[in-house]
Amino acid sequence: MIKRYLILPILLALLITAGLSLGQSANNTSTVENNTTIEQNVTTTADEAAPANQTAAANATSTIANLSGIWSVNGIELGPVTMALDQDGDDLFGQAKYEPDSGQAWNAEVVGAVHESSVELTITAQKDSELTTTKLSGIFANESISGNFTQVSGGKMVNKGAFSAMWINSDTSAYTPATIEQPKDKTTAAQNSNSAVTEANTTSQTTTQKSRFVDVREYKDKIGPGGDLSGVPPGMGGSGLN
């Protein structure tokens, strides 16, 4: 009987120890599962955020306006100025021309930049042997640009005001520069004038020299004995012709 009572406490102790071990294993398994679930959630959130960031970057890039093409600019001259723009990112560059019905035509170089809807352009042209620079600052909307300009020539402000530009063609290869008539060289003009005067004087002298010689055959009927000497040059009277 005494041995039986001694065995019972030992069995109870073994059962309690085995139960605690099973509980700890279960808790450890649950912790691993929880950690795995958290990692999966974090990975899923990161994967979802990546496309969102890519979309945001694409939207930021798409905010740069495309200004490539041919434009008609009004306000900086009496008539429209034609401008052909190319674009590299936010950099703008190209050419411009002015072809009035009457007056001086000109060609120009254009540089500038666009940031979102803000546009800055500089047109540099040669007018009357002077470089003229026109700075345009405007806003792009609905395929047009509107804003203000400042024009400088010879170190002085010569004009300022409002301008507007309308997009008219996407094909810049259709643009051709204005035809500029080259001014005549003053030295060449003077030389041509002197040559004309010299030629006129030479002709006059040749005519005068010819008038000093008389063809006596024109007066053969008047020259001779009894002939009518009226109109006969002096010194020719009294001589006869055979």
Residue pairs with C-beta under 8 A, 6 or more apart in sequence:
63 116
64 89
64 90
64 114
64 115
64 116
65 114
65 116
65 117
65 119
65 140
66 87
67 85
67 87
67 92
67 114
67 119
67 140
67 145
67 167
68 85
68 86
68 87
68 170
68 172
69 84
69 85
69 167
69 168
69 169
69 170
69 171
69 172
70 82
70 83
70 84
70 85
70 167
70 168
70 169
70 170
70 171
70 172
70 174
70 175
71 82
71 83
71 84
71 85
71 145
71 165
71 166
71 167
71 168
72 80
72 81
72 82
72 83
72 165
72 166
72 168
73 80
73 81
73 82
73 83
73 96
73 136
73 163
73 164
73 165
74 80
74 81
74 163
74 164
74 165
74 166
75 149
75 161
75 162
75 163
75 164
76 123
76 134
76 136
76 149
76 151
76 159
76 161
76 163
77 98
77 100
78 100
78 103
79 98
79 99
79 100
79 101
81 96
81 97
81 98
81 123
82 96
82 97
82 98
82 99
82 175
83 94
83 95
83 96
83 110
83 123
83 165
84 94
84 95
84 96
84 172
84 175
85 92
85 93
85 94
85 110
85 172
86 92
86 93
86 94
86 172
87 114
90 113
90 114
90 115
91 112
91 113
92 110
92 111
92 112
92 113
92 114
92 119
92 121
93 110
93 111
93 112
94 110
94 172
95 107
95 108
95 109
95 110
95 175
95 177
96 107
96 108
96 109
96 110
96 123
96 125
97 105
97 106
97 107
97 108
97 177
97 178
98 105
98 106
98 108
98 125
98 178
99 105
99 178
104 127
104 128
105 178
105 179
105 180
106 125
106 126
106 127
106 178
106 180
107 125
107 126
107 177
107 178
107 180
108 123
108 124
108 125
108 126
109 123
109 124
110 121
110 122
110 123
110 124
111 121
111 122
112 119
112 120
112 121
112 122
112 136
113 119
113 120
114 120
114 140
117 139
117 140
117 141
118 137
118 138
118 139
118 140
119 136
119 137
119 138
119 139
119 140
119 145
119 147
120 135
120 136
120 137
121 135
121 136
121 138
122 133
122 134
122 135
122 136
123 133
123 134
123 136
124 131
124 132
124 133
124 134
125 131
125 132
125 134
126 132
127 153
130 153
130 154
131 153
132 151
132 152
132 153
132 158
133 151
133 152
133 153
134 149
134 150
134 151
134 152
135 149
135 150
135 151
135 152
136 145
136 147
136 148
136 149
136 163
136 165
137 147
137 148
137 149
138 145
138 146
138 147
138 148
138 163
138 165
139 145
139 146
139 147
143 166
143 167
144 164
144 165
144 166
144 167
145 164
145 165
146 162
146 163
146 164
146 165
147 162
147 163
148 160
148 161
148 162
148 163
149 159
149 160
149 161
149 162
149 163
150 157
150 159
150 160
151 157
151 158
151 159
151 160
152 158
214 233
214 236
216 223
216 236
216 239
216 241
217 241
219 231
219 232
219 233
219 236
220 241
221 227
222 228
222 229
222 230
222 231
222 232
223 229
223 232
223 236
223 237
223 238
223 239
223 240
223 241
224 239
224 240
224 241
225 240
229 237
